[in-house]
Amino acid sequence: MNKFFKHSLFTCCATIALSACDTVTHPDNSLAVATWNTEHLAENNGQGCKARTEADYEKLKAYASSLNADIVALQEVESAKAVARVFPEEKWQIIISDRPDSQTYTCRESGLTSTQQKVAFVVKNSVKIDNVEQLKAIAAPRAGLRQGIKLTIQHEDEKLHIVNLHLKSGCFVDDYLDSDKESCAVLSQQIKILDNYLESQQLNQENWIVLGDFNHRLANPNNRFRKDLFHSPGLFADTSRPNKQLQNLTDGKTGCHPKYPAPIDHIFVSSALSTKYNSESLKFHYFDNMNIDDMLSDHCASSAHFTF
């Protein structure tokens, strides 16, 4: 496979004792990993398509703490400064996409100017980061697409690779190849890039998590995107094939959004890591107020625990 991806490391590290509200309650040898689309998280109050107040950011910060996660994959963040408003730098290492800023646009409802939409990771300071890889090829099909990030960490003397993605929106159909939408044509190119990349990895031997906002209903067994990634030797979990290499933890789950219950945020794990996964731990973290107009973001976070 061509070398699509370049390496780059962006971390902000500090050490401080965790406050009581941030104490992780799961066992010391486990790791909690979450994904959360924060919906246009901005550096400043009143900016972007989800204009927020200082009180809104305090609610976001409290919600982030309640996740009790060691690592959170974020989508739709403007910058490291925006992330730090919710995940303080004295407690978290912040890793953000190095994608150049894309062209802004006028938000449909508010008429405000959009902020940047990038992916990012936040990692508790107690977790050792080995490497960060900027997945530039995921954004190659068209200007303005989101890049991915691959994070490699050490936990309990084992390596764990985590890929954070935010794929093209607008192709909410079961068969993306049976659509003349421009968004589906773009997504099809991203799928090929992702497929090639995952095919080149040792998913049956290494610990991998692939998670984020796929903008596609991949928990649906009839979904074409999902089926394409099932092709022999078979990447995603398929009980009819003994050599499965990935499984979708959101299979059989209902998302939290009142209007869109089929999840588009997913967490996939490699077969090597699946033995360390607690099947009861996959959770969608509801907001205190789930009225659509009052939700802190249009996506709830989801998380899973792994015991090493």
KATA-V141201 format. One record per pair of residues at least 24 apart in sequence whose ideal C-beta (glycine too) atoms are under 7 Angstrom apart, sorted by the first residue. I is the first residue (numbers start at 1). GAP is how many residues later the second one is. If there is no record, write none. Layout:
# KATA-V141201
i:I gap:GAP
i:I gap:GAP
This chain:
# KATA-V141201
i:1 gap:195
i:1 gap:199
i:4 gap:132
i:4 gap:133
i:4 gap:189
i:4 gap:193
i:5 gap:128
i:5 gap:129
i:5 gap:130
i:5 gap:131
i:5 gap:132
i:6 gap:128
i:6 gap:130
i:7 gap:124
i:7 gap:126
i:8 gap:90
i:8 gap:124
i:8 gap:126
i:9 gap:122
i:9 gap:123
i:10 gap:85
i:10 gap:86
i:10 gap:88
i:10 gap:122
i:11 gap:82
i:11 gap:84
i:11 gap:118
i:12 gap:68
i:12 gap:77
i:12 gap:81
i:12 gap:82
i:13 gap:80
i:13 gap:112
i:14 gap:75
i:14 gap:76
i:14 gap:111
i:15 gap:110
i:16 gap:74
i:16 gap:75
i:18 gap:73
i:21 gap:44
i:22 gap:43
i:22 gap:69
i:24 gap:44
i:24 gap:46
i:25 gap:43
i:26 gap:279
i:27 gap:280
i:29 gap:127
i:29 gap:278
i:29 gap:279
i:30 gap:275
i:30 gap:276
i:30 gap:277
i:30 gap:278
i:31 gap:39
i:31 gap:124
i:31 gap:275
i:31 gap:277
i:32 gap:36
i:32 gap:37
i:32 gap:38
i:32 gap:271
i:32 gap:273
i:33 gap:36
i:33 gap:37
i:33 gap:38
i:33 gap:129
i:33 gap:176
i:33 gap:270
i:33 gap:271
i:33 gap:273
i:34 gap:33
i:34 gap:35
i:34 gap:38
i:34 gap:267
i:34 gap:268
i:34 gap:269
i:35 gap:38
i:35 gap:176
i:35 gap:177
i:35 gap:230
i:35 gap:232
i:35 gap:266
i:35 gap:267
i:36 gap:36
i:36 gap:38
i:36 gap:263
i:36 gap:265
i:37 gap:38
i:37 gap:39
i:37 gap:176
i:37 gap:228
i:37 gap:260
i:37 gap:262
i:38 gap:36
i:38 gap:37
i:38 gap:38
i:38 gap:39
i:38 gap:259
i:39 gap:37
i:39 gap:258
i:39 gap:259
i:39 gap:260
i:40 gap:36
i:40 gap:75
i:41 gap:35
i:41 gap:36
i:41 gap:37
i:41 gap:41
i:41 gap:42
i:41 gap:45
i:42 gap:36
i:42 gap:40
i:42 gap:73
i:43 gap:35
i:43 gap:36
i:43 gap:38
i:43 gap:39
i:47 gap:68
i:48 gap:30
i:48 gap:64
i:48 gap:66
i:48 gap:67
i:49 gap:58
i:49 gap:61
i:49 gap:63
i:49 gap:65
i:51 gap:59
i:51 gap:61
i:57 gap:28
i:57 gap:29
i:59 gap:237
i:60 gap:26
i:60 gap:236
i:61 gap:25
i:63 gap:224
i:63 gap:233
i:66 gap:219
i:67 gap:218
i:67 gap:234
i:67 gap:236
i:69 gap:234
i:70 gap:54
i:70 gap:57
i:71 gap:50
i:71 gap:52
i:71 gap:56
i:71 gap:91
i:72 gap:50
i:73 gap:48
i:73 gap:89
i:73 gap:91
i:73 gap:138
i:73 gap:139
i:74 gap:45
i:74 gap:46
i:74 gap:47
i:74 gap:48
i:75 gap:44
i:75 gap:91
i:75 gap:137
i:75 gap:138
i:76 gap:41
i:77 gap:41
i:77 gap:43
i:78 gap:37
i:78 gap:38
i:79 gap:37
i:83 gap:37
i:83 gap:39
i:87 gap:35
i:91 gap:34
i:92 gap:30
i:92 gap:31
i:92 gap:32
i:92 gap:33
i:93 gap:30
i:93 gap:32
i:93 gap:36
i:94 gap:26
i:94 gap:28
i:95 gap:25
i:95 gap:26
i:95 gap:28
i:95 gap:37
i:95 gap:54
i:95 gap:56
i:96 gap:24
i:97 gap:37
i:97 gap:50
i:97 gap:52
i:98 gap:36
i:99 gap:40
i:99 gap:47
i:99 gap:48
i:102 gap:41
i:102 gap:42
i:103 gap:41
i:117 gap:29
i:118 gap:28
i:119 gap:27
i:119 gap:28
i:119 gap:29
i:119 gap:30
i:119 gap:45
i:119 gap:47
i:119 gap:93
i:121 gap:28
i:121 gap:30
i:121 gap:43
i:127 gap:26
i:127 gap:28
i:128 gap:25
i:128 gap:26
i:129 gap:24
i:130 gap:24
i:130 gap:29
i:137 gap:56
i:138 gap:27
i:138 gap:52
i:138 gap:55
i:138 gap:56
i:141 gap:45
i:141 gap:48
i:141 gap:49
i:142 gap:44
i:155 gap:153
i:156 gap:152
i:158 gap:49
i:158 gap:150
i:159 gap:47
i:159 gap:48
i:160 gap:47
i:161 gap:45
i:161 gap:46
i:161 gap:47
i:162 gap:47
i:163 gap:47
i:164 gap:47
i:164 gap:48
i:165 gap:45
i:165 gap:47
i:165 gap:49
i:166 gap:46
i:166 gap:47
i:167 gap:47
i:167 gap:48
i:167 gap:49
i:168 gap:47
i:169 gap:46
i:171 gap:45
i:174 gap:46
i:174 gap:48
i:174 gap:49
i:174 gap:50
i:175 gap:49
i:176 gap:48
i:176 gap:49
i:177 gap:47
i:191 gap:34
i:191 gap:37
i:195 gap:33
i:195 gap:34
i:198 gap:37
i:199 gap:36
i:203 gap:42
i:203 gap:43
i:203 gap:67
i:203 gap:68
i:204 gap:41
i:204 gap:67
i:204 gap:68
i:205 gap:67
i:206 gap:64
i:206 gap:66
i:207 gap:63
i:207 gap:65
i:207 gap:66
i:208 gap:61
i:208 gap:62
i:208 gap:65
i:209 gap:58
i:209 gap:59
i:209 gap:60
i:209 gap:64
i:210 gap:58
i:211 gap:55
i:211 gap:56
i:211 gap:57
i:212 gap:53
i:213 gap:51
i:213 gap:52
i:213 gap:86
i:214 gap:50
i:214 gap:52
i:215 gap:49
i:216 gap:48
i:217 gap:45
i:217 gap:47
i:218 gap:30
i:218 gap:48
i:219 gap:29
i:219 gap:31
i:219 gap:32
i:219 gap:34
i:219 gap:43
i:219 gap:44
i:220 gap:42
i:236 gap:32
i:244 gap:27
i:245 gap:25
i:245 gap:26
i:246 gap:24
i:247 gap:27
i:249 gap:33
i:249 gap:55
i:250 gap:32
i:253 gap:29
i:255 gap:29
i:256 gap:28
i:256 gap:30
i:256 gap:44
i:257 gap:41
i:258 gap:32
i:258 gap:34
i:259 gap:33
i:265 gap:34
i:265 gap:37
i:267 gap:35
i:267 gap:37
i:273 gap:33
i:276 gap:30
i:276 gap:31
i:276 gap:32
i:277 gap:27
i:277 gap:29
i:278 gap:27
i:278 gap:29
i:281 gap:24
